[in-house]
Amino acid sequence: MNEFVFNTDRDLVFFDIESTGLNVMKDRILQIALIKYPKGSSVPEEFSTLINPGIPISEEAYAVHGISNEMVRNKPTFSQLADKIFQFIDNADLSGYNSDRFDIPMLMEEFARCGMSFDVDKRNLIDVQKIFYKMEPRTLKAAYKLYCDGDLSDAHDALADTKATVEVLKGQIKKYSDADYVDGDGQITSKPIQNDIKKIAKFLADDNNLDVTQRLKLNTSRQVVFNFGKYSGQIVSEVFVQEPNYYHWMMEKDFSAQVKQIISTIWDDMKKKKS
């Protein structure tokens, strides 16, 4: 029996995190698991660890993953592990379950606190949940049942969830290799789920969203606009001209490092044009 090899231009890292809560900017990672498939190889490399988050674990989070404050009290902090995690991932593409909305933004924020820029712009991002929700709207446990014909008994353990995600993506590629996708407008995408990581990433990507927290996006004229709050839909540079304090307010508030980098670039370009 041939081993499954992901067709990709670079290494592919599956990962999952457990955290102190659901606030990407304020909460912290307390467990991370990574499984890396080197380019052209079916033999994975694994890294997983508990992390001392430095802040209390919420009762709601504990009820989900069962990791207590005592369990992480003597574990290394993220800053102590940052270099090792960064080097393990290197320039690999990334895959996870609901990773675009939660795991990736959380990881980017943790690196940013350590003064490290974790760039995802040039990576292929495969959020397995997006494939699942587009093709068979369900949960990870149901996805495992559907694509792997098994029961996921250790849900919400980071390593177990990561291993399940690996098997789910393999199952999705096998199941949908000959399936077309028809969107709400009747537009057909021919066989988007193939053993081709770059092709899957393109199918899942929303080119109009500029950051993983979806605070900024491009309008139909390809201008950067706000995607939240009182200026939702308005052009960022025009708002900053009319109300420059809004830029300073955003830089001081709990927006992601990626959002702050984008608006800083816009702000700097405005000052150059003015001068």
C-alpha positions in Angstrom: 0.0 0.0 0.0 1.5 3.4 -1.0 2.0 6.0 1.6 0.0 9.2 1.1 2.3 12.2 0.1 0.9 15.7 0.0 1.6 17.5 -3.3 3.1 20.7 -2.1 5.9 23.1 -3.0 7.2 23.2 0.6 6.9 21.6 3.9 3.3 21.3 5.4 2.7 21.9 9.1 -0.5 20.9 10.7 -1.1 22.4 14.1 -3.6 23.0 16.9 -3.5 25.1 20.1 -5.4 25.2 23.3 -5.6 28.5 25.1 -6.7 30.4 28.2 -9.8 31.7 26.4 -11.1 32.8 23.0 -9.8 36.4 22.8 -7.0 36.3 20.3 -5.4 39.5 21.6 -5.7 39.0 25.3 -5.6 35.2 25.9 -2.5 33.0 25.6 -1.5 29.7 24.3 -1.1 26.9 26.9 -0.7 23.9 24.6 0.6 23.6 21.1 1.0 20.6 18.8 2.6 20.6 15.4 3.0 17.8 12.8 5.3 18.6 9.9 5.3 16.7 6.6 8.5 17.6 4.8 8.1 18.2 1.1 7.7 14.9 -0.8 7.7 12.8 2.4 4.9 10.7 4.0 6.9 10.5 7.3 5.9 13.3 9.7 7.8 15.1 12.4 6.0 15.9 15.6 6.4 18.6 18.3 3.9 19.2 21.2 4.2 20.8 24.6 2.3 22.4 27.4 3.1 26.1 27.9 2.9 28.3 31.0 0.6 31.1 29.6 1.5 33.6 32.4 -2.2 34.4 33.0 -5.1 32.4 34.6 -7.0 29.9 32.5 -10.7 30.8 32.3 -13.2 28.3 33.6 -14.9 28.2 30.2 -11.6 27.1 28.6 -10.8 24.6 31.3 -14.3 23.0 30.8 -13.3 22.4 27.1 -9.7 21.2 27.2 -9.3 20.1 30.9 -5.9 21.7 31.3 -5.6 23.3 34.7 -3.4 26.2 36.0 -1.5 23.6 38.1 -0.7 21.5 35.0 1.1 24.4 33.3 2.5 26.1 36.4 6.1 24.7 35.9 6.0 24.6 32.1 8.1 26.8 29.9 6.6 30.1 28.7 6.0 30.8 25.0 8.9 33.3 24.9 11.2 30.4 26.0 9.9 28.2 23.3 9.4 30.8 20.5 12.7 30.1 18.7 12.1 26.4 18.7 8.5 26.7 17.4 9.6 29.3 14.8 12.4 27.1 13.5 10.2 24.0 13.5 7.6 25.7 11.3 10.2 27.6 9.2 8.7 28.6 5.9 6.2 25.8 5.7 2.6 26.0 4.6 0.1 25.8 7.5 -3.0 23.7 8.1 -5.4 23.3 11.0 -9.1 23.2 11.9 -10.6 26.7 12.2 -7.0 27.8 12.1 -7.5 31.0 9.9 -9.9 32.5 12.5 -8.2 31.4 15.7 -5.0 29.4 15.8 -3.0 31.4 13.3 -4.0 34.9 14.7 -3.3 33.6 18.2 0.1 32.2 17.1 1.0 35.5 15.3 0.2 37.5 18.5 2.4 35.3 20.6 5.3 35.7 18.3 4.7 39.5 18.1 4.9 39.7 21.9 8.4 38.1 21.6 9.4 40.7 19.0 9.2 38.1 16.2 7.3 38.7 12.9 5.5 35.5 11.8 4.5 36.3 8.2 1.7 34.3 6.6 1.3 36.3 3.4 3.4 34.0 1.3 2.3 30.7 2.9 -0.5 28.5 1.6 -3.1 28.3 4.4 -5.3 25.2 4.5 -8.1 25.6 7.0 -9.7 22.1 7.0 -12.8 23.5 8.5 -13.4 25.6 5.5 -13.3 22.6 3.2 -15.6 20.8 5.5 -18.1 23.7 5.9 -18.2 24.3 2.1 -18.6 20.6 1.2 -20.1 19.0 4.3 -21.1 21.5 7.1 -20.3 19.7 10.4 -17.9 19.6 13.3 -14.4 18.1 13.6 -15.8 15.0 15.3 -18.3 14.6 12.5 -15.7 15.3 9.9 -13.5 12.5 11.3 -16.5 10.2 11.3 -17.4 11.1 7.7 -14.0 11.1 6.1 -12.1 8.6 8.3 -15.0 6.3 9.3 -14.0 6.4 12.9 -14.8 8.0 16.3 -12.7 10.9 17.6 -12.5 10.0 21.3 -9.8 12.5 22.4 -11.3 15.7 21.1 -9.9 18.9 22.5 -6.5 17.4 23.2 -4.2 19.4 20.9 -2.1 16.4 19.6 -5.2 14.2 19.1 -7.0 17.0 17.3 -4.0 17.7 15.1 -3.6 14.0 14.2 -7.3 13.9 13.4 -6.9 17.0 11.2 -4.2 15.2 9.2 -6.5 12.3 8.5 -9.5 14.5 7.7 -7.5 16.4 5.0 -6.3 13.1 3.5 -9.9 11.9 3.5 -11.2 15.1 2.0 -8.7 14.9 -0.9 -9.7 11.4 -1.6 -13.4 12.0 -1.4 -13.6 15.3 -3.4 -10.9 14.6 -6.1 -13.6 14.3 -8.8 -16.1 16.8 -7.2 -16.9 20.2 -8.6 -17.9 23.1 -6.3 -21.0 25.2 -7.1 -21.3 28.5 -5.1 -24.4 30.4 -4.2 -24.4 32.2 -7.5 -24.2 29.0 -9.5 -20.6 29.5 -10.4 -18.7 26.3 -10.8 -15.2 25.6 -9.7 -13.9 22.5 -11.4 -12.5 19.9 -9.0 -10.9 22.3 -6.5 -10.0 19.7 -3.8 -7.0 17.8 -5.3 -3.8 16.6 -3.8 -2.3 20.1 -4.5 -1.9 22.3 -1.5 -1.5 25.5 -3.5 -4.7 24.8 -5.4 -6.7 24.1 -2.3 -5.3 27.2 -0.6 -6.4 29.3 -3.6 -9.9 27.8 -3.5 -10.3 28.6 0.2 -8.7 32.0 0.2 -10.8 35.2 0.4 -8.6 37.7 -1.6 -10.6 40.6 -0.2 -9.6 40.0 3.4 -6.3 41.5 4.3 -5.8 40.2 7.8 -6.6 36.9 9.5 -8.9 38.7 12.0 -10.9 40.2 9.1 -10.8 43.8 10.4 -9.5 45.1 7.0 -10.5 44.2 3.5 -10.4 45.4 -0.1 -13.5 47.0 -1.7 -14.5 46.6 -5.3 -12.0 49.3 -6.3 -9.2 47.4 -4.4 -8.9 50.1 -1.8 -8.3 49.2 1.9 -11.5 49.7 3.9 -12.6 49.0 7.5 -14.6 45.8 8.1 -15.8 46.7 11.6 -17.2 49.5 13.7 -18.6 52.9 12.8 -16.4 53.3 9.7 -17.2 49.8 8.3 -16.9 50.0 4.5 -15.1 53.3 4.5 -11.6 53.8 3.0 -8.9 53.7 5.7 -6.8 56.5 4.3 -9.7 58.8 4.0 -10.8 58.2 7.5 -7.3 58.8 8.8 -7.2 62.1 6.9 -10.6 63.2 8.5 -9.9 61.8 11.9 -6.1 61.1 12.5 -6.8 60.2 16.1 -8.5 57.1 14.9 -5.2 55.7 13.7 -3.6 56.4 17.1 -6.6 54.8 18.9 -6.3 51.7 16.8 -2.6 51.4 17.5 -3.3 51.6 21.3 -6.2 49.1 21.3 -6.3 45.3 21.1 -6.0 44.9 17.3 -3.7 42.2 15.9 -0.1 42.9 15.1 -1.0 42.3 11.4 -3.7 45.0 11.4 -1.4 47.5 13.1 1.3 46.7 10.5 -1.1 47.3 7.6 -2.5 50.6 9.0 1.0 51.8 9.9 2.1 51.3 6.3 -1.0 53.3 5.1 -0.2 56.0 7.7 3.4 56.3 6.6 2.4 56.5 3.0 0.0 59.3 3.8 2.8 61.3 5.5 5.2 60.8 2.6 2.6 62.0 0.1 1.8 65.0 2.3 5.5 66.0 2.7 
